[in-house]
Amino acid sequence: MKPNRLSILMLSGFFSASVFADVNYEIDLSQPEQHLAHVRVMFPETSGHSFTVNLPVWRTGKYQVLPLADGVRLFSAQDSKGNDLPWKRTASGEWQVMLKQPTRVTVTYQLYANELDQRVRHIDASHAFLDASGVFMYSPQFRSEPVEVQLKVPKTWQSYSGMASGHLAHSFIAPNYDVLIDSPIETGISTHRNFSADGKKYELVFWGEGNYNVDKIVKDLTALSRQAKAIWDDYPFERYVYMVHATSGASGATEHLNSTIIQLPRFSFRERRDYLRFISTASHEFIHTWNVKAYRPDGLVPYDYQHENMTELLWMAEGSTSYFQGQLLLRAGVMTPKEFLDDLAKRIEKNQLNPGRETQSVAEASAGQWTSTGGDYAINHSVNIYSEGYLTSLALDFSLLEDSKLKHSYRDVHRRLYQNHRVPKGYTINDVQQILKDLSGKDYTPWWHANVNRPISLDYPDLLAQAGLVMSYGKDSKAEAFAGMTLSSKYGSLVLDQVLRNGPAWQAGIVAGDEVLAINGLKVTATGFNKRIKDFNAGDSIEVTLFSNDKIKQVTLKLGEQQSGMLMLKGNANATKQQKAFFKAWLGIEWPFDNRGELAVKI
């Protein structure tokens, strides 16, 4: 039995009206200054001895259990007559309401929302960002039923979401909770633009002042959006919303079903390096609309909001998205060939300096993402699903291009995943390997075992030579002293944050957490630490005085060697026609180098 319009109106209280929906959410944001809101959820009639409601213990896009329920207070439940119903807490994100007879159930609670950097919930005097995973409770019994959300907000606020708008102002509707949880709401004082590309509608919403250029961003997002056809045949949406927070400190981004939320410090949009960070993030999240939202590993289908969702394929969900993000920008003309190759070079160099690449595979990193904590141990014994997944995708792409004689690339793998394994289906490792076999005529099981199930080891010079690229540190590069230890990120600290496994400091017995006091008997400062190391030559031995477990310790450290400058990728001046064809099949652009291997167009 569904509630009639009269009963909904009677329950609405401070709301003027509500449209028909099986589950109705109402949130009062009219006094946002203390980061508080009041939430009411009205469920259809239910029977049985108890009724369970949940708040997720994680949010999509962040594979980590979060204490989301800690923001809930003053929980209560009422029956259809307004009588209080007894309840008890049965899990960290679960409440059980006791029933004596069939009834509609209304749940109310106070919500505290001051977690901007988690991109789950934030309310203040200027806006509210609402990701349902940390805001709106659901009942597993009615998870698949239609929902409506009605907001009560200050008069000057405007509300936006990838969901369809309801009949009333500041209201949204969705076919079920899974769409609601993947369609965040931004409401408040903001800058808004509409634009279109390839027959699809887009919106850009900026909350917060900053040094961004909205016109340029719209132009570049339009160009980016048109490049989706380089990988997929069609779009999984009719309308897409880019939500951007220009903030004071928070940074990061999260993909959603029909939108994204991107956070960056408010004055980090103007400089080219900063702008590339922003537009690359936008590209990453846009690609996620297909890769993860439209199709994803079977361990993530359907989402289990109350437990970890295990899979060995997160490297494809995240790392492959990182791999494609620059390619779409390059094709769109938003990123130059030099900027693309510089980014790739940085990724390769970072990988070579990461001892964890010798220990952990991307499959293991994917399965362990839910318990990944970072830090010194992670650097020395782990890999990141984003960065290592990028390079694994690169290796797989080059292998497929070679095996198919440039007829197929890794883009075709994702095109077929989208065609044949859309949610509510999920794809398995066998599905991916079968697609690779269909495209190449070759069994990729051995490749998978060597490069996915085991730590991947790539010969980058040989790999990149297939596309006519050469690695170089430049003619002015020289060997420099290398200690293999990194200071804490805290300003002025001489405490060691990382000591690279098997590096010079590691071999000398120095460990993370030690505090450096002096080198060769002379005091060293945090600001001068790196310069002091470079006063010596590779192979020199230095005496390091430090505190270790609050005791003074002196060790002899023999310095290692590393190249100065930054790794660069250039074109082979003698590149063959085959190498140039490989380059084009890989990136979709013509060979950009002149006969000296330099970029032909001045950047």
Residue pairs with C-beta under 8 A, 6 or more apart in sequence:
1 44
1 45
2 20
2 22
2 44
2 45
3 11
3 42
3 44
3 45
3 104
5 20
7 80
7 104
8 18
8 20
8 24
8 42
9 17
9 18
11 40
11 42
11 106
12 18
12 26
12 150
13 26
13 40
14 28
14 152
15 26
15 150
15 152
16 168
17 168
18 24
18 26
18 148
18 150
18 168
19 148
19 166
19 167
19 168
19 171
19 173
20 148
21 146
21 147
21 148
21 173
22 44
22 142
22 145
22 146
22 147
23 41
23 42
23 43
23 44
23 138
23 139
23 142
23 145
23 146
23 147
23 148
23 177
24 40
24 41
24 42
24 147
24 148
24 150
25 39
25 40
25 41
25 136
25 147
25 148
25 149
25 150
25 180
26 39
26 40
26 41
26 42
26 149
26 150
26 152
27 37
27 38
27 39
27 40
27 111
27 130
27 135
27 136
27 149
27 150
27 151
27 152
28 37
28 38
28 39
28 152
29 37
29 123
29 128
29 151
29 152
29 153
29 154
29 157
29 187
30 152
30 153
30 154
32 123
32 124
32 125
32 128
32 154
33 124
33 125
35 112
35 113
35 114
35 122
35 123
35 124
36 110
36 111
36 112
36 113
36 123
37 110
37 111
37 113
37 123
37 128
37 135
38 108
38 109
38 110
38 111
39 108
39 109
39 110
39 111
39 135
39 136
39 137
40 106
40 107
40 108
41 53
41 106
41 107
41 108
41 136
41 137
42 104
42 105
42 106
43 51
43 53
43 104
43 105
43 106
43 107
43 139
43 142
44 104
44 142
44 145
45 80
45 102
45 103
45 104
46 99
46 102
46 103
46 104
46 105
46 139
46 141
47 99
47 101
47 102
48 99
49 98
49 99
50 96
50 97
50 98
50 99
51 77
51 96
51 97
51 99
51 105
51 139
51 141
52 90
52 94
52 95
52 96
52 97
52 139
52 140
52 141
53 94
53 95
53 97
53 107
53 137
53 138
53 139
54 93
54 94
54 95
54 137
54 138
54 139
54 140
54 305
54 306
55 68
55 69
55 72
55 93
55 133
55 134
55 136
55 137
56 68
56 93
56 133
56 134
56 181
56 305
56 306
57 65
57 66
57 68
57 69
57 92
57 93
57 305
57 306
57 307
58 64
58 65
58 66
58 68
58 133
58 305
58 308
59 66
59 68
59 118
59 119
59 120
59 131
59 133
59 134
59 254
60 133
60 181
60 182
60 254
60 255
60 256
60 303
61 119
61 254
61 255
61 256
61 288
61 292
62 118
62 119
62 254
63 308
63 309
63 314
63 369
63 370
64 369
64 370
64 372
65 308
65 370
66 118
66 120
66 134
67 92
68 93
68 120
68 133
68 134
69 92
69 93
71 111
71 112
71 113
71 115
71 121
71 134
72 109
72 110
72 111
72 112
73 109
73 110
73 112
74 108
74 109
74 110
75 87
75 95
75 107
75 108
75 109
76 84
76 87
76 107
76 108
76 109
77 84
77 85
77 87
77 95
77 97
77 105
77 106
77 107
77 108
78 84
78 85
78 105
78 106
78 108
79 85
79 99
79 103
79 104
79 105
79 106
80 103
80 104
81 103
85 97
85 98
85 99
85 105
86 97
86 98
87 95
87 96
87 97
87 98
88 95
88 96
88 98
89 95
89 96
90 96
91 306
93 305
93 306
94 306
95 107
95 137
97 105
97 107
99 105
107 137
109 137
111 121
111 135
113 121
113 122
113 123
113 128
113 130
113 134
113 135
114 122
114 123
114 124
115 121
115 122
115 134
116 122
116 129
116 245
116 247
116 250
116 263
117 249
117 250
117 251
117 252
117 263
118 134
119 129
119 131
119 252
119 253
119 254
119 261
119 263
120 131
120 133
120 134
120 135
121 128
121 129
121 130
121 131
121 134
121 135
122 128
122 129
123 129
126 188
126 189
126 207
127 157
127 186
127 187
127 188
127 189
127 190
127 207
128 153
128 185
128 186
128 187
128 188
129 184
129 185
129 186
129 207
129 243
129 245
129 261
130 136
130 184
130 185
130 186
130 187
131 181
131 184
131 254
131 261
132 177
132 180
132 181
132 183
132 184
133 181
133 305
136 149
136 180
136 181
138 177
138 181
138 305
142 177
143 176
143 177
143 178
144 176
144 177
144 178
145 176
145 177
146 173
146 174
146 175
146 176
147 173
147 174
147 176
147 177
147 179
147 180
148 166
148 171
148 172
148 173
148 174
149 163
149 166
149 171
149 172
149 173
149 174
149 180
149 185
150 166
150 168
150 170
150 171
151 159
151 170
151 171
151 185
151 187
152 170
153 159
153 170
153 187
153 188
156 189
157 170
157 187
157 188
157 189
158 187
158 188
158 189
158 190
158 192
159 169
159 170
159 172
159 185
159 186
159 187
160 185
160 186
160 187
160 190
160 192
160 203
160 205
160 241
160 243
161 172
161 183
161 184
161 185
161 186
161 241
161 259
162 183
162 184
162 237
162 239
162 240
162 241
162 256
162 257
162 258
162 259
163 172
163 173
163 174
163 179
163 180
163 183
163 185
163 258
164 172
164 173
164 174
165 171
165 172
165 173
166 172
166 173
170 187
172 183
172 185
174 180
174 183
178 302
178 303
179 257
181 303
181 305
182 256
182 257
182 258
182 293
183 256
183 257
183 258
183 259
184 243
184 256
184 259
184 261
186 205
186 207
186 243
186 261
188 207
189 207
190 205
190 206
190 207
191 205
191 206
191 214
192 203
192 204
192 205
192 206
193 203
193 204
193 214
193 218
194 201
194 202
194 203
195 202
195 203
195 204
195 218
195 221
195 222
196 202
196 222
197 221
197 222
197 223
197 225
197 226
198 225
198 226
198 228
198 229
198 235
200 225
200 235
200 237
200 238
200 239
200 240
201 238
201 239
201 240
202 221
202 222
202 225
202 239
202 240
202 241
202 242
203 239
203 240
203 241
203 242
204 214
204 217
204 218
204 221
204 241
204 242
204 244
205 241
205 242
205 243
205 244
206 212
206 214
206 244
206 246
207 243
207 244
207 245
207 246
208 245
208 246
208 247
208 266
209 246
209 266
210 246
210 264
210 265
210 266
210 267
210 268
210 269
211 266
211 267
211 268
211 269
211 270
212 244
212 246
212 269
212 270
212 278
213 269
213 270
217 278
217 279
220 279
220 332
220 334
221 242
221 279
221 282
223 332
223 333
223 334
224 279
224 282
224 283
224 286
224 328
224 329
224 332
224 334
225 240
225 286
226 332
227 328
227 329
227 331
227 332
228 235
228 286
228 290
228 328
230 327
230 328
230 331
230 411
230 588
231 287
231 290
231 324
231 328
231 411
231 414
231 415
232 290
232 414
232 415
232 418
233 415
233 418
233 419
235 289
236 289
236 290
236 293
236 294
236 422
237 257
237 258
237 289
239 258
240 258
240 259
240 286
240 289
241 258
241 259
241 260
242 259
242 260
242 262
242 282
243 259
243 260
243 261
243 262
244 261
244 262
244 263
244 264
245 261
245 262
245 263
245 264
246 264
246 265
246 266
246 269
247 263
247 264
247 265
247 266
248 265
248 266
249 265
250 263
250 265
251 263
251 264
251 265
252 262
252 263
253 260
253 261
253 262
253 263
253 281
253 284
253 285
254 260
254 261
254 285
255 284
255 285
255 288
255 289
255 292
255 293
256 293
257 289
257 293
258 289
260 282
260 285
260 286
260 288
262 278
262 281
262 282
262 285
264 274
264 277
264 278
264 281
268 274
268 277
268 278
269 275
269 278
276 335
276 339
276 343
279 329
279 334
279 335
280 325
280 326
280 329
280 335
280 343
283 324
283 325
283 326
283 328
283 329
284 321
284 322
284 325
286 328
287 321
287 324
287 325
287 328
288 321
290 414
290 418
291 316
291 317
291 320
291 321
291 324
291 414
291 417
292 300
292 317
292 318
292 321
293 423
294 418
294 422
294 423
295 417
295 418
295 421
295 422
295 423
295 425
295 426
295 427
296 317
296 423
296 426
296 427
297 311
297 312
297 313
297 314
297 316
297 317
297 426
297 427
297 428
298 311
298 425
298 426
298 427
298 428
299 309
299 310
299 311
299 312
299 313
299 426
300 309
300 311
300 317
300 426
301 423
301 424
301 425
301 426
302 423
302 424
303 309
308 370
310 367
310 370
311 317
311 366
311 367
312 363
312 364
312 366
312 367
312 429
312 452
313 363
313 366
313 427
313 429
313 432
314 365
314 366
314 367
314 369
314 385
314 389
315 362
315 363
315 365
315 366
315 385
315 388
315 389
315 392
315 393
315 452
316 389
316 393
316 432
318 385
318 386
318 389
319 362
319 385
319 386
319 387
319 388
319 389
319 390
319 391
319 392
319 393
320 389
320 390
320 393
320 410
320 414
322 386
322 387
322 389
322 390
322 393
323 389
323 390
323 393
323 394
323 397
323 410
324 393
324 411
324 414
326 335
326 340
326 343
326 344
327 340
327 587
327 588
329 335
329 340
330 336
330 337
330 340
330 587
330 588
330 589
331 587
331 588
331 589
336 601
336 603
337 589
337 592
337 599
337 601
337 603
338 599
338 603
339 603
340 587
341 469
341 568
341 569
342 566
342 568
342 569
344 394
344 569
345 471
345 566
345 567
345 568
345 569
346 566
346 567
347 387
347 390
347 391
348 391
348 460
348 471
348 567
349 566
349 567
350 387
351 357
351 387
351 388
351 391
352 460
353 500
354 379
354 383
355 379
355 380
355 381
355 500
355 501
355 502
355 503
356 378
356 379
356 380
356 381
356 382
356 383
356 501
357 383
357 388
357 455
357 456
357 457
358 455
358 457
359 380
359 381
359 382
359 383
359 455
360 368
360 381
360 382
360 383
360 455
361 383
361 452
361 453
361 454
361 455
361 456
362 383
362 385
362 388
362 389
362 392
362 452
362 456
363 452
363 453
365 372
365 382
365 383
365 384
365 385
365 388
366 385
368 382
369 385
372 378
372 382
375 512
376 497
376 498
376 499
376 512
379 498
379 500
380 498
380 499
380 500
380 501
381 501
383 455
388 456
391 456
391 458
392 451
392 452
392 456
393 410
394 463
395 451
395 456
395 458
395 463
396 410
396 413
396 436
396 447
396 451
397 409
397 410
397 586
398 463
398 466
398 467
398 586
399 444
399 447
400 408
400 409
400 410
400 412
400 413
400 436
400 439
400 440
401 408
401 409
401 466
401 582
401 585
401 586
402 466
403 440
403 441
403 442
404 439
404 440
404 441
406 581
406 582
406 585
407 439
408 439
408 440
409 585
409 586
412 435
412 439
413 432
413 435
413 436
413 439
416 435
416 438
416 439
417 427
417 431
417 432
417 435
420 431
421 427
421 431
429 448
433 443
433 444
433 445
433 448
436 442
436 444
437 443
437 444
450 456
460 471
461 470
461 471
464 470
464 471
464 569
465 572
465 579
466 579
466 582
467 579
467 582
467 583
467 586
468 571
468 572
468 575
468 576
468 579
468 580
468 582
468 583
468 591
468 593
469 569
469 570
469 571
469 572
469 583
470 569
470 570
470 571
470 572
470 597
471 567
471 568
471 569
472 567
472 568
472 569
472 570
473 563
473 564
473 565
473 566
473 567
473 568
474 565
474 566
474 568
476 564
476 565
477 563
477 564
477 565
478 563
478 564
479 538
479 561
479 562
479 563
479 564
480 534
480 538
480 561
480 562
480 563
480 564
481 533
481 534
481 536
481 537
481 538
481 540
481 559
481 560
481 561
482 503
482 504
482 533
482 538
482 559
482 560
482 561
482 562
483 503
483 504
483 505
483 533
483 557
483 559
483 560
484 499
484 500
484 503
484 504
484 505
484 506
484 560
485 496
485 498
485 499
485 500
485 503
485 504
485 505
485 510
486 496
486 497
486 498
486 499
487 493
487 494
487 495
487 496
487 497
487 516
487 526
487 529
488 495
488 496
488 497
489 497
491 526
492 526
492 527
493 526
494 515
494 516
494 517
494 524
494 525
494 526
494 529
495 513
495 514
495 515
496 505
496 510
496 511
496 512
496 513
496 514
496 515
496 516
497 512
498 512
499 505
499 506
499 510
499 511
499 512
499 514
500 506
503 560
504 557
504 558
504 559
504 560
505 557
507 558
508 544
508 555
508 556
508 557
508 558
509 555
510 544
510 546
510 548
510 555
510 557
511 548
513 548
514 546
514 547
514 548
514 553
515 546
515 547
515 548
516 524
516 529
516 544
516 545
516 546
517 523
517 524
517 545
517 546
517 547
517 552
518 524
518 544
518 545
519 532
519 533
519 542
519 543
519 544
519 545
520 542
520 543
521 543
521 545
524 532
533 559
536 542
536 559
537 559
538 559
538 560
538 561
538 562
539 558
539 559
539 561
540 558
540 559
541 556
541 557
541 558
541 559
542 556
542 557
542 559
543 554
543 555
543 556
543 557
544 554
544 555
544 556
544 557
545 552
545 553
545 554
546 552
546 553
546 554
546 555
547 553
570 593
570 597
570 598
571 591
571 592
571 593
571 594
571 597
571 598
571 599
572 579
572 597
573 593
573 595
573 596
573 597
575 583
575 591
575 593
575 597
580 591
583 591
584 590
584 591
592 599
592 600
592 601
593 599
593 600
594 600
